[in-house]
Amino acid sequence: MIQQQDQTINSIAGTLTTIAQQAGLMGSEIREHNECATFLLSRLVGLSSVGC
């Protein structure tokens, strides 16, 4: 019984570790997209101020 519980807990711990890693990767992706969006927005604002 205790061995089965240990295996279950280890499995859950592994799953949580994987989820935490995926969340970290998602955070990095979101940061990169935000940087790109900010850059593009600044370029668009620059174009609109030229009087196009």
A tleap script that builds the chain and sets N, CA, C and O, in Angstrom:
source leaprc.protein.ff14SB
mol = sequence {
  NMET ILE GLN GLN GLN ASP GLN THR ILE ASN
  SER ILE ALA GLY THR LEU THR THR ILE ALA
  GLN GLN ALA GLY LEU MET GLY SER GLU ILE
  ARG GLU HIE ASN GLU CYS ALA THR PHE LEU
  LEU SER ARG LEU VAL GLY LEU SER SER VAL
  GLY CCYS
}
set mol.1.N position { 0.827 -1.201 0.000 }
set mol.1.CA position { 0.000 0.000 0.000 }
set mol.1.C position { 0.866 1.258 0.000 }
set mol.1.O position { 0.649 2.155 -0.814 }
set mol.2.N position { 1.844 1.334 0.902 }
set mol.2.CA position { 2.691 2.520 0.991 }
set mol.2.C position { 3.553 2.639 -0.262 }
set mol.2.O position { 3.805 3.746 -0.737 }
set mol.3.N position { 4.002 1.519 -0.794 }
set mol.3.CA position { 4.797 1.555 -2.026 }
set mol.3.C position { 3.969 2.130 -3.185 }
set mol.3.O position { 4.474 2.914 -3.988 }
set mol.4.N position { 2.715 1.738 -3.258 }
set mol.4.CA position { 1.837 2.253 -4.305 }
set mol.4.C position { 1.625 3.763 -4.134 }
set mol.4.O position { 1.613 4.514 -5.110 }
set mol.5.N position { 1.459 4.191 -2.881 }
set mol.5.CA position { 1.299 5.622 -2.625 }
set mol.5.C position { 2.570 6.387 -3.016 }
set mol.5.O position { 2.491 7.471 -3.594 }
set mol.6.N position { 3.733 5.822 -2.701 }
set mol.6.CA position { 5.000 6.449 -3.074 }
set mol.6.C position { 5.110 6.582 -4.594 }
set mol.6.O position { 5.543 7.618 -5.100 }
set mol.7.N position { 4.722 5.549 -5.310 }
set mol.7.CA position { 4.767 5.595 -6.773 }
set mol.7.C position { 3.817 6.662 -7.312 }
set mol.7.O position { 4.150 7.396 -8.243 }
set mol.8.N position { 2.642 6.734 -6.717 }
set mol.8.CA position { 1.664 7.734 -7.142 }
set mol.8.C position { 2.182 9.138 -6.875 }
set mol.8.O position { 2.063 10.018 -7.728 }
set mol.9.N position { 2.753 9.352 -5.705 }
set mol.9.CA position { 3.302 10.666 -5.357 }
set mol.9.C position { 4.449 11.025 -6.294 }
set mol.9.O position { 4.549 12.170 -6.734 }
set mol.10.N position { 5.312 10.066 -6.605 }
set mol.10.CA position { 6.417 10.317 -7.532 }
set mol.10.C position { 5.894 10.663 -8.925 }
set mol.10.O position { 6.447 11.526 -9.606 }
set mol.11.N position { 4.846 9.996 -9.334 }
set mol.11.CA position { 4.242 10.283 -10.630 }
set mol.11.C position { 3.657 11.691 -10.657 }
set mol.11.O position { 3.842 12.429 -11.625 }
set mol.12.N position { 2.961 12.052 -9.603 }
set mol.12.CA position { 2.387 13.395 -9.495 }
set mol.12.C position { 3.497 14.443 -9.476 }
set mol.12.O position { 3.378 15.486 -10.119 }
set mol.13.N position { 4.565 14.173 -8.747 }
set mol.13.CA position { 5.692 15.109 -8.683 }
set mol.13.C position { 6.307 15.297 -10.066 }
set mol.13.O position { 6.655 16.416 -10.444 }
set mol.14.N position { 6.441 14.217 -10.815 }
set mol.14.CA position { 6.970 14.310 -12.171 }
set mol.14.C position { 6.063 15.133 -13.069 }
set mol.14.O position { 6.533 15.938 -13.873 }
set mol.15.N position { 4.771 14.927 -12.928 }
set mol.15.CA position { 3.806 15.692 -13.721 }
set mol.15.C position { 3.883 17.176 -13.375 }
set mol.15.O position { 3.868 18.022 -14.269 }
set mol.16.N position { 3.964 17.493 -12.102 }
set mol.16.CA position { 4.064 18.894 -11.680 }
set mol.16.C position { 5.349 19.537 -12.169 }
set mol.16.O position { 5.352 20.712 -12.535 }
set mol.17.N position { 6.437 18.786 -12.179 }
set mol.17.CA position { 7.707 19.295 -12.698 }
set mol.17.C position { 7.574 19.625 -14.178 }
set mol.17.O position { 8.037 20.669 -14.637 }
set mol.18.N position { 6.944 18.732 -14.914 }
set mol.18.CA position { 6.730 18.960 -16.345 }
set mol.18.C position { 5.871 20.194 -16.576 }
set mol.18.O position { 6.177 21.011 -17.445 }
set mol.19.N position { 4.805 20.334 -15.809 }
set mol.19.CA position { 3.923 21.501 -15.939 }
set mol.19.C position { 4.688 22.783 -15.626 }
set mol.19.O position { 4.514 23.788 -16.315 }
set mol.20.N position { 5.527 22.761 -14.603 }
set mol.20.CA position { 6.313 23.945 -14.241 }
set mol.20.C position { 7.280 24.310 -15.367 }
set mol.20.O position { 7.458 25.489 -15.670 }
set mol.21.N position { 7.905 23.312 -15.987 }
set mol.21.CA position { 8.811 23.570 -17.106 }
set mol.21.C position { 8.051 24.161 -18.285 }
set mol.21.O position { 8.519 25.107 -18.918 }
set mol.22.N position { 6.889 23.609 -18.577 }
set mol.22.CA position { 6.077 24.126 -19.676 }
set mol.22.C position { 5.633 25.564 -19.404 }
set mol.22.O position { 5.610 26.391 -20.315 }
set mol.23.N position { 5.285 25.857 -18.165 }
set mol.23.CA position { 4.888 27.222 -17.805 }
set mol.23.C position { 6.058 28.183 -18.011 }
set mol.23.O position { 5.868 29.302 -18.486 }
set mol.24.N position { 7.255 27.753 -17.658 }
set mol.24.CA position { 8.437 28.582 -17.878 }
set mol.24.C position { 8.666 28.860 -19.355 }
set mol.24.O position { 8.971 29.987 -19.745 }
set mol.25.N position { 8.518 27.824 -20.172 }
set mol.25.CA position { 8.670 27.999 -21.620 }
set mol.25.C position { 7.598 28.927 -22.180 }
set mol.25.O position { 7.878 29.762 -23.039 }
set mol.26.N position { 6.379 28.776 -21.692 }
set mol.26.CA position { 5.293 29.651 -22.140 }
set mol.26.C position { 5.589 31.104 -21.762 }
set mol.26.O position { 5.344 32.016 -22.551 }
set mol.27.N position { 6.109 31.314 -20.571 }
set mol.27.CA position { 6.466 32.663 -20.142 }
set mol.27.C position { 7.512 33.278 -21.056 }
set mol.27.O position { 7.423 34.454 -21.406 }
set mol.28.N position { 8.511 32.479 -21.444 }
set mol.28.CA position { 9.547 32.960 -22.353 }
set mol.28.C position { 8.958 33.320 -23.710 }
set mol.28.O position { 9.290 34.357 -24.284 }
set mol.29.N position { 8.094 32.470 -24.213 }
set mol.29.CA position { 7.445 32.737 -25.504 }
set mol.29.C position { 6.600 34.013 -25.446 }
set mol.29.O position { 6.632 34.829 -26.367 }
set mol.30.N position { 5.859 34.173 -24.376 }
set mol.30.CA position { 5.018 35.363 -24.224 }
set mol.30.C position { 5.877 36.619 -24.167 }
set mol.30.O position { 5.534 37.636 -24.770 }
set mol.31.N position { 6.996 36.552 -23.444 }
set mol.31.CA position { 7.915 37.696 -23.378 }
set mol.31.C position { 8.439 38.057 -24.766 }
set mol.31.O position { 8.474 39.228 -25.144 }
set mol.32.N position { 8.850 37.021 -25.527 }
set mol.32.CA position { 9.368 37.270 -26.876 }
set mol.32.C position { 8.303 37.889 -27.783 }
set mol.32.O position { 8.587 38.822 -28.534 }
set mol.33.N position { 7.091 37.370 -27.710 }
set mol.33.CA position { 6.013 37.927 -28.527 }
set mol.33.C position { 5.699 39.357 -28.109 }
set mol.33.O position { 5.419 40.210 -28.951 }
set mol.34.N position { 5.746 39.610 -26.826 }
set mol.34.CA position { 5.491 40.964 -26.335 }
set mol.34.C position { 6.559 41.929 -26.841 }
set mol.34.O position { 6.251 43.056 -27.228 }
set mol.35.N position { 7.816 41.483 -26.837 }
set mol.35.CA position { 8.894 42.329 -27.352 }
set mol.35.C position { 8.688 42.622 -28.836 }
set mol.35.O position { 8.867 43.757 -29.279 }
set mol.36.N position { 8.316 41.607 -29.597 }
set mol.36.CA position { 8.053 41.806 -31.036 }
set mol.36.C position { 6.880 42.757 -31.247 }
set mol.36.O position { 6.948 43.650 -32.092 }
set mol.37.N position { 5.820 42.574 -30.493 }
set mol.37.CA position { 4.649 43.437 -30.634 }
set mol.37.C position { 5.003 44.873 -30.267 }
set mol.37.O position { 4.559 45.808 -30.933 }
set mol.38.N position { 5.787 45.056 -29.232 }
set mol.38.CA position { 6.206 46.393 -28.820 }
set mol.38.C position { 7.052 47.042 -29.905 }
set mol.38.O position { 6.881 48.221 -30.215 }
set mol.39.N position { 7.960 46.272 -30.478 }
set mol.39.CA position { 8.802 46.782 -31.564 }
set mol.39.C position { 7.950 47.180 -32.762 }
set mol.39.O position { 8.122 48.267 -33.312 }
set mol.40.N position { 7.038 46.312 -33.165 }
set mol.40.CA position { 6.187 46.615 -34.315 }
set mol.40.C position { 5.309 47.840 -34.059 }
set mol.40.O position { 5.121 48.677 -34.941 }
set mol.41.N position { 4.779 47.933 -32.844 }
set mol.41.CA position { 3.956 49.086 -32.505 }
set mol.41.C position { 4.766 50.373 -32.584 }
set mol.41.O position { 4.277 51.384 -33.089 }
set mol.42.N position { 5.990 50.345 -32.095 }
set mol.42.CA position { 6.822 51.549 -32.152 }
set mol.42.C position { 7.124 51.931 -33.595 }
set mol.42.O position { 7.203 53.114 -33.926 }
set mol.43.N position { 7.293 50.924 -34.457 }
set mol.43.CA position { 7.522 51.210 -35.878 }
set mol.43.C position { 6.268 51.819 -36.516 }
set mol.43.O position { 6.356 52.755 -37.311 }
set mol.44.N position { 5.120 51.282 -36.160 }
set mol.44.CA position { 3.862 51.818 -36.713 }
set mol.44.C position { 3.614 53.241 -36.237 }
set mol.44.O position { 3.180 54.093 -37.012 }
set mol.45.N position { 3.885 53.495 -34.984 }
set mol.45.CA position { 3.724 54.848 -34.453 }
set mol.45.C position { 4.685 55.790 -35.169 }
set mol.45.O position { 4.336 56.928 -35.487 }
set mol.46.N position { 5.882 55.309 -35.415 }
set mol.46.CA position { 6.859 56.125 -36.147 }
set mol.46.C position { 6.396 56.426 -37.560 }
set mol.46.O position { 6.599 57.536 -38.053 }
set mol.47.N position { 5.783 55.464 -38.214 }
set mol.47.CA position { 5.282 55.689 -39.562 }
set mol.47.C position { 4.116 56.679 -39.590 }
set mol.47.O position { 4.016 57.514 -40.488 }
set mol.48.N position { 3.235 56.569 -38.584 }
set mol.48.CA position { 2.071 57.463 -38.579 }
set mol.48.C position { 2.472 58.903 -38.275 }
set mol.48.O position { 1.768 59.833 -38.668 }
set mol.49.N position { 3.589 59.101 -37.584 }
set mol.49.CA position { 3.998 60.459 -37.267 }
set mol.49.C position { 4.703 61.124 -38.457 }
set mol.49.O position { 4.907 62.338 -38.458 }
set mol.50.N position { 5.075 60.323 -39.474 }
set mol.50.CA position { 5.721 60.870 -40.658 }
set mol.50.C position { 4.697 61.579 -41.525 }
set mol.50.O position { 5.059 62.441 -42.327 }
set mol.51.N position { 3.446 61.238 -41.382 }
set mol.51.CA position { 2.381 61.881 -42.145 }
set mol.51.C position { 1.977 61.110 -43.379 }
set mol.51.O position { 1.600 61.694 -44.396 }
set mol.52.N position { 2.055 59.813 -43.287 }
set mol.52.CA position { 1.664 58.962 -44.421 }
set mol.52.C position { 0.173 58.998 -44.663 }
set mol.52.O position { -0.320 58.338 -45.579 }
savepdb mol mol.pdb
quit
